[in-house]
Amino acid sequence: MTSIVSNPADFGLRIRERRHELGITQEELADVIGVHRRVIGDMERGKPTLQLRIALAATRALGLDILLAPRDR
């Protein structure tokens, strides 16, 4: 499934949806990427201060890719 993410809330929603699809908890995801469970909760709520390295680690751990493409204007 391809999703266009235009803000932190969209990103968090997609992360939460994928985590649920895989049947893993926030704590399990946090352990895999080496952060506190609270960081995963903040990410899923769309907290705008999320670090890119954490976002990339989470997408990799969940089997997702971030694709950059030009917007059609």
PDB file of N, CA, C, O and CB in Angstrom:
ATOM      1  N   MET A   1       0.845  -1.181   0.000  1.00  0.00           N
ATOM      2  CA  MET A   1       0.000   0.000   0.000  1.00  0.00           C
ATOM      3  C   MET A   1       0.888   1.241   0.000  1.00  0.00           C
ATOM      4  O   MET A   1       1.810   1.340   0.810  1.00  0.00           O
ATOM      5  CB  MET A   1      -0.960   0.000   1.222  1.00  0.00           C
ATOM      6  N   THR A   2       0.629   2.157  -0.870  1.00  0.00           N
ATOM      7  CA  THR A   2       1.378   3.394  -0.947  1.00  0.00           C
ATOM      8  C   THR A   2       0.564   4.499  -0.300  1.00  0.00           C
ATOM      9  O   THR A   2      -0.631   4.639  -0.561  1.00  0.00           O
ATOM     10  CB  THR A   2       1.727   3.744  -2.410  1.00  0.00           C
ATOM     11  N   SER A   3       1.219   5.283   0.545  1.00  0.00           N
ATOM     12  CA  SER A   3       0.551   6.393   1.218  1.00  0.00           C
ATOM     13  C   SER A   3       1.365   7.653   1.020  1.00  0.00           C
ATOM     14  O   SER A   3       2.594   7.625   1.076  1.00  0.00           O
ATOM     15  CB  SER A   3       0.354   6.099   2.724  1.00  0.00           C
ATOM     16  N   ILE A   4       0.687   8.746   0.792  1.00  0.00           N
ATOM     17  CA  ILE A   4       1.350  10.042   0.757  1.00  0.00           C
ATOM     18  C   ILE A   4       1.286  10.611   2.163  1.00  0.00           C
ATOM     19  O   ILE A   4       0.215  10.745   2.754  1.00  0.00           O
ATOM     20  CB  ILE A   4       0.690  11.012  -0.291  1.00  0.00           C
ATOM     21  N   VAL A   5       2.449  10.939   2.676  1.00  0.00           N
ATOM     22  CA  VAL A   5       2.565  11.481   4.025  1.00  0.00           C
ATOM     23  C   VAL A   5       2.939  12.940   3.890  1.00  0.00           C
ATOM     24  O   VAL A   5       3.978  13.268   3.317  1.00  0.00           O
ATOM     25  CB  VAL A   5       3.619  10.696   4.883  1.00  0.00           C
ATOM     26  N   SER A   6       2.097  13.824   4.415  1.00  0.00           N
ATOM     27  CA  SER A   6       2.357  15.252   4.256  1.00  0.00           C
ATOM     28  C   SER A   6       2.585  15.978   5.575  1.00  0.00           C
ATOM     29  O   SER A   6       2.839  17.183   5.585  1.00  0.00           O
ATOM     30  CB  SER A   6       1.217  15.891   3.532  1.00  0.00           C
ATOM     31  N   ASN A   7       2.495  15.253   6.690  1.00  0.00           N
ATOM     32  CA  ASN A   7       2.731  15.886   7.984  1.00  0.00           C
ATOM     33  C   ASN A   7       3.046  14.801   9.020  1.00  0.00           C
ATOM     34  O   ASN A   7       2.852  13.616   8.748  1.00  0.00           O
ATOM     35  CB  ASN A   7       1.494  16.736   8.425  1.00  0.00           C
ATOM     36  N   PRO A   8       3.525  15.188  10.191  1.00  0.00           N
ATOM     37  CA  PRO A   8       3.877  14.187  11.206  1.00  0.00           C
ATOM     38  C   PRO A   8       2.710  13.292  11.628  1.00  0.00           C
ATOM     39  O   PRO A   8       2.918  12.120  11.940  1.00  0.00           O
ATOM     40  CB  PRO A   8       4.424  14.879  12.417  1.00  0.00           C
ATOM     41  N   ALA A   9       1.505  13.819  11.643  1.00  0.00           N
ATOM     42  CA  ALA A   9       0.343  13.009  12.032  1.00  0.00           C
ATOM     43  C   ALA A   9       0.090  11.904  11.013  1.00  0.00           C
ATOM     44  O   ALA A   9      -0.223  10.775  11.393  1.00  0.00           O
ATOM     45  CB  ALA A   9      -0.912  13.894  12.176  1.00  0.00           C
ATOM     46  N   ASP A  10       0.221  12.212   9.723  1.00  0.00           N
ATOM     47  CA  ASP A  10       0.067  11.189   8.673  1.00  0.00           C
ATOM     48  C   ASP A  10       1.117  10.097   8.831  1.00  0.00           C
ATOM     49  O   ASP A  10       0.816   8.909   8.711  1.00  0.00           O
ATOM     50  CB  ASP A  10       0.175  11.828   7.266  1.00  0.00           C
ATOM     51  N   PHE A  11       2.357  10.512   9.103  1.00  0.00           N
ATOM     52  CA  PHE A  11       3.439   9.550   9.284  1.00  0.00           C
ATOM     53  C   PHE A  11       3.142   8.642  10.475  1.00  0.00           C
ATOM     54  O   PHE A  11       3.274   7.422  10.379  1.00  0.00           O
ATOM     55  CB  PHE A  11       4.785  10.275   9.483  1.00  0.00           C
ATOM     56  N   GLY A  12       2.743   9.237  11.587  1.00  0.00           N
ATOM     57  CA  GLY A  12       2.440   8.465  12.780  1.00  0.00           C
ATOM     58  C   GLY A  12       1.305   7.478  12.572  1.00  0.00           C
ATOM     59  O   GLY A  12       1.363   6.342  13.044  1.00  0.00           O
ATOM     60  N   LEU A  13       0.281   7.914  11.869  1.00  0.00           N
ATOM     61  CA  LEU A  13      -0.850   7.032  11.579  1.00  0.00           C
ATOM     62  C   LEU A  13      -0.401   5.834  10.755  1.00  0.00           C
ATOM     63  O   LEU A  13      -0.794   4.702  11.036  1.00  0.00           O
ATOM     64  CB  LEU A  13      -1.956   7.798  10.841  1.00  0.00           C
ATOM     65  N   ARG A  14       0.416   6.078   9.744  1.00  0.00           N
ATOM     66  CA  ARG A  14       0.888   4.966   8.898  1.00  0.00           C
ATOM     67  C   ARG A  14       1.763   4.007   9.686  1.00  0.00           C
ATOM     68  O   ARG A  14       1.671   2.794   9.499  1.00  0.00           O
ATOM     69  CB  ARG A  14       1.666   5.501   7.688  1.00  0.00           C
ATOM     70  N   ILE A  15       2.609   4.528  10.563  1.00  0.00           N
ATOM     71  CA  ILE A  15       3.453   3.684  11.412  1.00  0.00           C
ATOM     72  C   ILE A  15       2.570   2.826  12.321  1.00  0.00           C
ATOM     73  O   ILE A  15       2.797   1.623  12.448  1.00  0.00           O
ATOM     74  CB  ILE A  15       4.433   4.553  12.260  1.00  0.00           C
ATOM     75  N   ARG A  16       1.572   3.434  12.947  1.00  0.00           N
ATOM     76  CA  ARG A  16       0.675   2.696  13.842  1.00  0.00           C
ATOM     77  C   ARG A  16      -0.073   1.606  13.075  1.00  0.00           C
ATOM     78  O   ARG A  16      -0.170   0.469  13.536  1.00  0.00           O
ATOM     79  CB  ARG A  16      -0.329   3.658  14.516  1.00  0.00           C
ATOM     80  N   GLU A  17      -0.603   1.963  11.894  1.00  0.00           N
ATOM     81  CA  GLU A  17      -1.338   0.981  11.089  1.00  0.00           C
ATOM     82  C   GLU A  17      -0.462  -0.222  10.747  1.00  0.00           C
ATOM     83  O   GLU A  17      -0.898  -1.367  10.866  1.00  0.00           O
ATOM     84  CB  GLU A  17      -1.861   1.630   9.802  1.00  0.00           C
ATOM     85  N   ARG A  18       0.764   0.040  10.324  1.00  0.00           N
ATOM     86  CA  ARG A  18       1.663  -1.052   9.940  1.00  0.00           C
ATOM     87  C   ARG A  18       2.051  -1.898  11.159  1.00  0.00           C
ATOM     88  O   ARG A  18       2.126  -3.123  11.068  1.00  0.00           O
ATOM     89  CB  ARG A  18       2.930  -0.488   9.259  1.00  0.00           C
ATOM     90  N   ARG A  19       2.293  -1.245  12.290  1.00  0.00           N
ATOM     91  CA  ARG A  19       2.626  -1.981  13.508  1.00  0.00           C
ATOM     92  C   ARG A  19       1.492  -2.913  13.892  1.00  0.00           C
ATOM     93  O   ARG A  19       1.721  -4.060  14.274  1.00  0.00           O
ATOM     94  CB  ARG A  19       2.933  -1.016  14.660  1.00  0.00           C
ATOM     95  N   HIS A  20       0.271  -2.417  13.788  1.00  0.00           N
ATOM     96  CA  HIS A  20      -0.905  -3.251  14.079  1.00  0.00           C
ATOM     97  C   HIS A  20      -1.021  -4.403  13.078  1.00  0.00           C
ATOM     98  O   HIS A  20      -1.332  -5.530  13.464  1.00  0.00           O
ATOM     99  CB  HIS A  20      -2.192  -2.397  14.053  1.00  0.00           C
ATOM    100  N   GLU A  21      -0.772  -4.124  11.792  1.00  0.00           N
ATOM    101  CA  GLU A  21      -0.813  -5.182  10.775  1.00  0.00           C
ATOM    102  C   GLU A  21       0.154  -6.306  11.124  1.00  0.00           C
ATOM    103  O   GLU A  21      -0.150  -7.479  10.910  1.00  0.00           O
ATOM    104  CB  GLU A  21      -0.477  -4.610   9.386  1.00  0.00           C
ATOM    105  N   LEU A  22       1.308  -5.952  11.656  1.00  0.00           N
ATOM    106  CA  LEU A  22       2.333  -6.937  11.999  1.00  0.00           C
ATOM    107  C   LEU A  22       2.110  -7.560  13.373  1.00  0.00           C
ATOM    108  O   LEU A  22       2.776  -8.532  13.731  1.00  0.00           O
ATOM    109  CB  LEU A  22       3.700  -6.295  11.951  1.00  0.00           C
ATOM    110  N   GLY A  23       1.184  -7.009  14.137  1.00  0.00           N
ATOM    111  CA  GLY A  23       0.868  -7.558  15.448  1.00  0.00           C
ATOM    112  C   GLY A  23       1.954  -7.371  16.487  1.00  0.00           C
ATOM    113  O   GLY A  23       2.149  -8.224  17.353  1.00  0.00           O
ATOM    114  N   ILE A  24       2.666  -6.245  16.401  1.00  0.00           N
ATOM    115  CA  ILE A  24       3.701  -5.990  17.397  1.00  0.00           C
ATOM    116  C   ILE A  24       3.321  -4.785  18.256  1.00  0.00           C
ATOM    117  O   ILE A  24       2.593  -3.893  17.820  1.00  0.00           O
ATOM    118  CB  ILE A  24       5.065  -5.758  16.716  1.00  0.00           C
ATOM    119  N   THR A  25       3.827  -4.783  19.472  1.00  0.00           N
ATOM    120  CA  THR A  25       3.518  -3.703  20.409  1.00  0.00           C
ATOM    121  C   THR A  25       4.481  -2.531  20.211  1.00  0.00           C
ATOM    122  O   THR A  25       5.510  -2.652  19.546  1.00  0.00           O
ATOM    123  CB  THR A  25       3.587  -4.214  21.867  1.00  0.00           C
ATOM    124  N   GLN A  26       4.120  -1.406  20.803  1.00  0.00           N
ATOM    125  CA  GLN A  26       5.029  -0.258  20.789  1.00  0.00           C
ATOM    126  C   GLN A  26       6.343  -0.624  21.464  1.00  0.00           C
ATOM    127  O   GLN A  26       7.412  -0.233  20.995  1.00  0.00           O
ATOM    128  CB  GLN A  26       4.387   0.959  21.489  1.00  0.00           C
ATOM    129  N   GLU A  27       6.271  -1.361  22.543  1.00  0.00           N
ATOM    130  CA  GLU A  27       7.482  -1.743  23.262  1.00  0.00           C
ATOM    131  C   GLU A  27       8.372  -2.652  22.415  1.00  0.00           C
ATOM    132  O   GLU A  27       9.594  -2.505  22.425  1.00  0.00           O
ATOM    133  CB  GLU A  27       7.119  -2.440  24.572  1.00  0.00           C
ATOM    134  N   GLU A  28       7.771  -3.580  21.688  1.00  0.00           N
ATOM    135  CA  GLU A  28       8.559  -4.462  20.822  1.00  0.00           C
ATOM    136  C   GLU A  28       9.264  -3.677  19.727  1.00  0.00           C
ATOM    137  O   GLU A  28      10.439  -3.916  19.448  1.00  0.00           O
ATOM    138  CB  GLU A  28       7.667  -5.535  20.201  1.00  0.00           C
ATOM    139  N   LEU A  29       8.553  -2.741  19.104  1.00  0.00           N
ATOM    140  CA  LEU A  29       9.159  -1.908  18.070  1.00  0.00           C
ATOM    141  C   LEU A  29      10.279  -1.064  18.671  1.00  0.00           C
ATOM    142  O   LEU A  29      11.350  -0.933  18.079  1.00  0.00           O
ATOM    143  CB  LEU A  29       8.096  -1.004  17.402  1.00  0.00           C
ATOM    144  N   ALA A  30      10.033  -0.498  19.833  1.00  0.00           N
ATOM    145  CA  ALA A  30      11.046   0.319  20.505  1.00  0.00           C
ATOM    146  C   ALA A  30      12.311  -0.497  20.769  1.00  0.00           C
ATOM    147  O   ALA A  30      13.420  -0.005  20.563  1.00  0.00           O
ATOM    148  CB  ALA A  30      10.492   0.887  21.828  1.00  0.00           C
ATOM    149  N   ASP A  31      12.151  -1.731  21.222  1.00  0.00           N
ATOM    150  CA  ASP A  31      13.306  -2.597  21.489  1.00  0.00           C
ATOM    151  C   ASP A  31      14.107  -2.863  20.215  1.00  0.00           C
ATOM    152  O   ASP A  31      15.338  -2.865  20.237  1.00  0.00           O
ATOM    153  CB  ASP A  31      12.846  -3.927  22.106  1.00  0.00           C
ATOM    154  N   VAL A  32      13.402  -3.089  19.107  1.00  0.00           N
ATOM    155  CA  VAL A  32      14.082  -3.391  17.838  1.00  0.00           C
ATOM    156  C   VAL A  32      14.936  -2.215  17.382  1.00  0.00           C
ATOM    157  O   VAL A  32      16.046  -2.412  16.888  1.00  0.00           O
ATOM    158  CB  VAL A  32      13.058  -3.748  16.747  1.00  0.00           C
ATOM    159  N   ILE A  33      14.427  -0.992  17.543  1.00  0.00           N
ATOM    160  CA  ILE A  33      15.176   0.160  17.031  1.00  0.00           C
ATOM    161  C   ILE A  33      15.982   0.882  18.104  1.00  0.00           C
ATOM    162  O   ILE A  33      16.656   1.871  17.812  1.00  0.00           O
ATOM    163  CB  ILE A  33      14.231   1.133  16.387  1.00  0.00           C
ATOM    164  N   GLY A  34      15.920   0.398  19.342  1.00  0.00           N
ATOM    165  CA  GLY A  34      16.771   0.938  20.394  1.00  0.00           C
ATOM    166  C   GLY A  34      16.335   2.263  20.977  1.00  0.00           C
ATOM    167  O   GLY A  34      17.168   3.120  21.273  1.00  0.00           O
ATOM    168  N   VAL A  35      15.025   2.440  21.146  1.00  0.00           N
ATOM    169  CA  VAL A  35      14.507   3.654  21.778  1.00  0.00           C
ATOM    170  C   VAL A  35      13.526   3.261  22.877  1.00  0.00           C
ATOM    171  O   VAL A  35      13.149   2.096  23.000  1.00  0.00           O
ATOM    172  CB  VAL A  35      13.821   4.585  20.731  1.00  0.00           C
ATOM    173  N   HIS A  36      13.125   4.233  23.660  1.00  0.00           N
ATOM    174  CA  HIS A  36      12.125   4.015  24.714  1.00  0.00           C
ATOM    175  C   HIS A  36      10.742   3.910  24.070  1.00  0.00           C
ATOM    176  O   HIS A  36      10.494   4.530  23.036  1.00  0.00           O
ATOM    177  CB  HIS A  36      12.159   5.173  25.774  1.00  0.00           C
ATOM    178  N   ARG A  37       9.851   3.139  24.665  1.00  0.00           N
ATOM    179  CA  ARG A  37       8.492   2.980  24.149  1.00  0.00           C
ATOM    180  C   ARG A  37       7.798   4.316  23.978  1.00  0.00           C
ATOM    181  O   ARG A  37       6.999   4.486  23.057  1.00  0.00           O
ATOM    182  CB  ARG A  37       7.678   2.094  25.070  1.00  0.00           C
ATOM    183  N   ARG A  38       8.092   5.263  24.850  1.00  0.00           N
ATOM    184  CA  ARG A  38       7.484   6.592  24.771  1.00  0.00           C
ATOM    185  C   ARG A  38       7.775   7.266  23.416  1.00  0.00           C
ATOM    186  O   ARG A  38       6.936   7.997  22.890  1.00  0.00           O
ATOM    187  CB  ARG A  38       8.000   7.476  25.923  1.00  0.00           C
ATOM    188  N   VAL A  39       8.971   7.011  22.860  1.00  0.00           N
ATOM    189  CA  VAL A  39       9.324   7.587  21.554  1.00  0.00           C
ATOM    190  C   VAL A  39       8.379   7.064  20.472  1.00  0.00           C
ATOM    191  O   VAL A  39       7.968   7.815  19.588  1.00  0.00           O
ATOM    192  CB  VAL A  39      10.796   7.254  21.187  1.00  0.00           C
ATOM    193  N   ILE A  40       8.039   5.792  20.544  1.00  0.00           N
ATOM    194  CA  ILE A  40       7.109   5.212  19.565  1.00  0.00           C
ATOM    195  C   ILE A  40       5.730   5.841  19.725  1.00  0.00           C
ATOM    196  O   ILE A  40       5.083   6.181  18.734  1.00  0.00           O
ATOM    197  CB  ILE A  40       7.022   3.669  19.728  1.00  0.00           C
ATOM    198  N   GLY A  41       5.279   5.997  20.959  1.00  0.00           N
ATOM    199  CA  GLY A  41       3.987   6.645  21.205  1.00  0.00           C
ATOM    200  C   GLY A  41       3.960   8.062  20.665  1.00  0.00           C
ATOM    201  O   GLY A  41       2.989   8.476  20.031  1.00  0.00           O
ATOM    202  N   ASP A  42       5.037   8.810  20.919  1.00  0.00           N
ATOM    203  CA  ASP A  42       5.121  10.186  20.403  1.00  0.00           C
ATOM    204  C   ASP A  42       5.081  10.192  18.877  1.00  0.00           C
ATOM    205  O   ASP A  42       4.409  11.024  18.267  1.00  0.00           O
ATOM    206  CB  ASP A  42       6.411  10.879  20.902  1.00  0.00           C
ATOM    207  N   MET A  43       5.807   9.257  18.271  1.00  0.00           N
ATOM    208  CA  MET A  43       5.826   9.175  16.812  1.00  0.00           C
ATOM    209  C   MET A  43       4.429   8.897  16.275  1.00  0.00           C
ATOM    210  O   MET A  43       3.984   9.538  15.322  1.00  0.00           O
ATOM    211  CB  MET A  43       6.804   8.084  16.344  1.00  0.00           C
ATOM    212  N   GLU A  44       3.746   7.949  16.882  1.00  0.00           N
ATOM    213  CA  GLU A  44       2.414   7.580  16.400  1.00  0.00           C
ATOM    214  C   GLU A  44       1.390   8.694  16.622  1.00  0.00           C
ATOM    215  O   GLU A  44       0.385   8.755  15.913  1.00  0.00           O
ATOM    216  CB  GLU A  44       1.946   6.308  17.092  1.00  0.00           C
ATOM    217  N   ARG A  45       1.625   9.556  17.575  1.00  0.00           N
ATOM    218  CA  ARG A  45       0.730  10.698  17.806  1.00  0.00           C
ATOM    219  C   ARG A  45       1.101  11.891  16.937  1.00  0.00           C
ATOM    220  O   ARG A  45       0.434  12.924  16.987  1.00  0.00           O
ATOM    221  CB  ARG A  45       0.760  11.105  19.277  1.00  0.00           C
ATOM    222  N   GLY A  46       2.156  11.760  16.145  1.00  0.00           N
ATOM    223  CA  GLY A  46       2.523  12.826  15.220  1.00  0.00           C
ATOM    224  C   GLY A  46       3.315  13.949  15.847  1.00  0.00           C
ATOM    225  O   GLY A  46       3.281  15.079  15.360  1.00  0.00           O
ATOM    226  N   LYS A  47       4.032  13.656  16.927  1.00  0.00           N
ATOM    227  CA  LYS A  47       4.855  14.689  17.559  1.00  0.00           C
ATOM    228  C   LYS A  47       5.857  15.207  16.534  1.00  0.00           C
ATOM    229  O   LYS A  47       6.602  14.419  15.952  1.00  0.00           O
ATOM    230  CB  LYS A  47       5.589  14.136  18.827  1.00  0.00           C
ATOM    231  N   PRO A  48       5.886  16.509  16.305  1.00  0.00           N
ATOM    232  CA  PRO A  48       6.672  17.058  15.202  1.00  0.00           C
ATOM    233  C   PRO A  48       8.178  17.091  15.433  1.00  0.00           C
ATOM    234  O   PRO A  48       8.917  17.459  14.520  1.00  0.00           O
ATOM    235  CB  PRO A  48       6.208  18.428  14.917  1.00  0.00           C
ATOM    236  N   THR A  49       8.662  16.722  16.614  1.00  0.00           N
ATOM    237  CA  THR A  49      10.096  16.784  16.863  1.00  0.00           C
ATOM    238  C   THR A  49      10.806  15.454  16.630  1.00  0.00           C
ATOM    239  O   THR A  49      11.961  15.299  17.027  1.00  0.00           O
ATOM    240  CB  THR A  49      10.343  17.242  18.267  1.00  0.00           C
ATOM    241  N   LEU A  50      10.151  14.510  16.007  1.00  0.00           N
ATOM    242  CA  LEU A  50      10.729  13.201  15.727  1.00  0.00           C
ATOM    243  C   LEU A  50      12.023  13.348  14.930  1.00  0.00           C
ATOM    244  O   LEU A  50      12.076  14.099  13.956  1.00  0.00           O
ATOM    245  CB  LEU A  50       9.726  12.320  14.964  1.00  0.00           C
ATOM    246  N   GLN A  51      13.061  12.630  15.343  1.00  0.00           N
ATOM    247  CA  GLN A  51      14.330  12.660  14.625  1.00  0.00           C
ATOM    248  C   GLN A  51      14.256  11.767  13.392  1.00  0.00           C
ATOM    249  O   GLN A  51      13.665  10.688  13.427  1.00  0.00           O
ATOM    250  CB  GLN A  51      15.486  12.217  15.543  1.00  0.00           C
ATOM    251  N   LEU A  52      14.849  12.220  12.328  1.00  0.00           N
ATOM    252  CA  LEU A  52      14.817  11.472  11.070  1.00  0.00           C
ATOM    253  C   LEU A  52      15.430  10.085  11.230  1.00  0.00           C
ATOM    254  O   LEU A  52      14.910   9.125  10.661  1.00  0.00           O
ATOM    255  CB  LEU A  52      15.554  12.243   9.976  1.00  0.00           C
ATOM    256  N   ARG A  53      16.509   9.950  11.979  1.00  0.00           N
ATOM    257  CA  ARG A  53      17.155   8.639  12.140  1.00  0.00           C
ATOM    258  C   ARG A  53      16.202   7.645  12.797  1.00  0.00           C
ATOM    259  O   ARG A  53      16.217   6.460  12.464  1.00  0.00           O
ATOM    260  CB  ARG A  53      18.445   8.769  12.977  1.00  0.00           C
ATOM    261  N   ILE A  54      15.370   8.120  13.731  1.00  0.00           N
ATOM    262  CA  ILE A  54      14.397   7.246  14.391  1.00  0.00           C
ATOM    263  C   ILE A  54      13.281   6.882  13.415  1.00  0.00           C
ATOM    264  O   ILE A  54      12.846   5.731  13.364  1.00  0.00           O
ATOM    265  CB  ILE A  54      13.812   7.929  15.654  1.00  0.00           C
ATOM    266  N   ALA A  55      12.826   7.854  12.652  1.00  0.00           N
ATOM    267  CA  ALA A  55      11.779   7.590  11.662  1.00  0.00           C
ATOM    268  C   ALA A  55      12.259   6.559  10.641  1.00  0.00           C
ATOM    269  O   ALA A  55      11.514   5.648  10.279  1.00  0.00           O
ATOM    270  CB  ALA A  55      11.363   8.896  10.948  1.00  0.00           C
ATOM    271  N   LEU A  56      13.488   6.700  10.183  1.00  0.00           N
ATOM    272  CA  LEU A  56      14.028   5.750   9.213  1.00  0.00           C
ATOM    273  C   LEU A  56      14.189   4.368   9.829  1.00  0.00           C
ATOM    274  O   LEU A  56      13.894   3.366   9.177  1.00  0.00           O
ATOM    275  CB  LEU A  56      15.369   6.241   8.675  1.00  0.00           C
ATOM    276  N   ALA A  57      14.649   4.298  11.064  1.00  0.00           N
ATOM    277  CA  ALA A  57      14.801   3.005  11.741  1.00  0.00           C
ATOM    278  C   ALA A  57      13.447   2.326  11.910  1.00  0.00           C
ATOM    279  O   ALA A  57      13.332   1.116  11.716  1.00  0.00           O
ATOM    280  CB  ALA A  57      15.480   3.187  13.114  1.00  0.00           C
ATOM    281  N   ALA A  58      12.431   3.090  12.268  1.00  0.00           N
ATOM    282  CA  ALA A  58      11.091   2.520  12.447  1.00  0.00           C
ATOM    283  C   ALA A  58      10.544   1.994  11.131  1.00  0.00           C
ATOM    284  O   ALA A  58       9.971   0.906  11.092  1.00  0.00           O
ATOM    285  CB  ALA A  58      10.134   3.566  13.031  1.00  0.00           C
ATOM    286  N   THR A  59      10.712   2.750  10.052  1.00  0.00           N
ATOM    287  CA  THR A  59      10.187   2.282   8.766  1.00  0.00           C
ATOM    288  C   THR A  59      10.906   1.012   8.334  1.00  0.00           C
ATOM    289  O   THR A  59      10.271   0.089   7.823  1.00  0.00           O
ATOM    290  CB  THR A  59      10.335   3.373   7.685  1.00  0.00           C
ATOM    291  N   ARG A  60      12.220   0.949   8.532  1.00  0.00           N
ATOM    292  CA  ARG A  60      12.962  -0.277   8.182  1.00  0.00           C
ATOM    293  C   ARG A  60      12.475  -1.458   9.008  1.00  0.00           C
ATOM    294  O   ARG A  60      12.245  -2.544   8.475  1.00  0.00           O
ATOM    295  CB  ARG A  60      14.478  -0.077   8.397  1.00  0.00           C
ATOM    296  N   ALA A  61      12.317  -1.243  10.310  1.00  0.00           N
ATOM    297  CA  ALA A  61      11.892  -2.326  11.203  1.00  0.00           C
ATOM    298  C   ALA A  61      10.503  -2.847  10.853  1.00  0.00           C
ATOM    299  O   ALA A  61      10.199  -4.017  11.085  1.00  0.00           O
ATOM    300  CB  ALA A  61      11.908  -1.851  12.648  1.00  0.00           C
ATOM    301  N   LEU A  62       9.665  -1.985  10.296  1.00  0.00           N
ATOM    302  CA  LEU A  62       8.300  -2.367   9.936  1.00  0.00           C
ATOM    303  C   LEU A  62       8.178  -2.830   8.486  1.00  0.00           C
ATOM    304  O   LEU A  62       7.079  -3.116   8.012  1.00  0.00           O
ATOM    305  CB  LEU A  62       7.365  -1.206  10.174  1.00  0.00           C
ATOM    306  N   GLY A  63       9.303  -2.902   7.787  1.00  0.00           N
ATOM    307  CA  GLY A  63       9.277  -3.356   6.396  1.00  0.00           C
ATOM    308  C   GLY A  63       8.694  -2.339   5.446  1.00  0.00           C
ATOM    309  O   GLY A  63       8.119  -2.700   4.419  1.00  0.00           O
ATOM    310  N   LEU A  64       8.837  -1.065   5.780  1.00  0.00           N
ATOM    311  CA  LEU A  64       8.334   0.009   4.923  1.00  0.00           C
ATOM    312  C   LEU A  64       9.503   0.743   4.286  1.00  0.00           C
ATOM    313  O   LEU A  64      10.622   0.699   4.797  1.00  0.00           O
ATOM    314  CB  LEU A  64       7.449   0.992   5.728  1.00  0.00           C
ATOM    315  N   ASP A  65       9.247   1.411   3.179  1.00  0.00           N
ATOM    316  CA  ASP A  65      10.229   2.257   2.520  1.00  0.00           C
ATOM    317  C   ASP A  65       9.702   3.678   2.484  1.00  0.00           C
ATOM    318  O   ASP A  65       8.495   3.905   2.407  1.00  0.00           O
ATOM    319  CB  ASP A  65      10.543   1.747   1.092  1.00  0.00           C
ATOM    320  N   ILE A  66      10.608   4.620   2.540  1.00  0.00           N
ATOM    321  CA  ILE A  66      10.250   6.017   2.314  1.00  0.00           C
ATOM    322  C   ILE A  66      10.733   6.365   0.912  1.00  0.00           C
ATOM    323  O   ILE A  66      11.926   6.292   0.622  1.00  0.00           O
ATOM    324  CB  ILE A  66      10.880   6.978   3.408  1.00  0.00           C
ATOM    325  N   LEU A  67       9.814   6.736   0.064  1.00  0.00           N
ATOM    326  CA  LEU A  67      10.145   7.078  -1.312  1.00  0.00           C
ATOM    327  C   LEU A  67       9.964   8.580  -1.511  1.00  0.00           C
ATOM    328  O   LEU A  67       8.941   9.143  -1.122  1.00  0.00           O
ATOM    329  CB  LEU A  67       9.267   6.276  -2.312  1.00  0.00           C
ATOM    330  N   LEU A  68      10.932   9.208  -2.102  1.00  0.00           N
ATOM    331  CA  LEU A  68      10.832  10.623  -2.419  1.00  0.00           C
ATOM    332  C   LEU A  68      10.577  10.761  -3.912  1.00  0.00           C
ATOM    333  O   LEU A  68      11.288  10.172  -4.726  1.00  0.00           O
ATOM    334  CB  LEU A  68      12.117  11.392  -1.994  1.00  0.00           C
ATOM    335  N   ALA A  69       9.576  11.529  -4.264  1.00  0.00           N
ATOM    336  CA  ALA A  69       9.227  11.715  -5.666  1.00  0.00           C
ATOM    337  C   ALA A  69       8.758  13.142  -5.881  1.00  0.00           C
ATOM    338  O   ALA A  69       8.184  13.750  -4.978  1.00  0.00           O
ATOM    339  CB  ALA A  69       8.139  10.710  -6.106  1.00  0.00           C
ATOM    340  N   PRO A  70       8.994  13.679  -7.061  1.00  0.00           N
ATOM    341  CA  PRO A  70       8.519  15.034  -7.334  1.00  0.00           C
ATOM    342  C   PRO A  70       7.001  15.086  -7.283  1.00  0.00           C
ATOM    343  O   PRO A  70       6.317  14.159  -7.714  1.00  0.00           O
ATOM    344  CB  PRO A  70       9.021  15.519  -8.701  1.00  0.00           C
ATOM    345  N   ARG A  71       6.492  16.175  -6.754  1.00  0.00           N
ATOM    346  CA  ARG A  71       5.031  16.382  -6.746  1.00  0.00           C
ATOM    347  C   ARG A  71       4.606  16.878  -8.111  1.00  0.00           C
ATOM    348  O   ARG A  71       5.296  17.687  -8.732  1.00  0.00           O
ATOM    349  CB  ARG A  71       4.598  17.395  -5.632  1.00  0.00           C
ATOM    350  N   ASP A  72       3.489  16.402  -8.565  1.00  0.00           N
ATOM    351  CA  ASP A  72       2.892  16.943  -9.792  1.00  0.00           C
ATOM    352  C   ASP A  72       2.188  18.217  -9.377  1.00  0.00           C
ATOM    353  O   ASP A  72       1.357  18.218  -8.470  1.00  0.00           O
ATOM    354  CB  ASP A  72       1.891  15.913 -10.491  1.00  0.00           C
ATOM    355  N   ARG A  73       2.525  19.285 -10.041  1.00  0.00           N
ATOM    356  CA  ARG A  73       1.897  20.571  -9.692  1.00  0.00           C
ATOM    357  C   ARG A  73       0.913  20.993 -10.719  1.00  0.00           C
ATOM    358  O   ARG A  73       0.294  22.048 -10.584  1.00  0.00           O
ATOM    359  CB  ARG A  73       2.926  21.649  -9.522  1.00  0.00           C
TER     360      ARG A  73
END
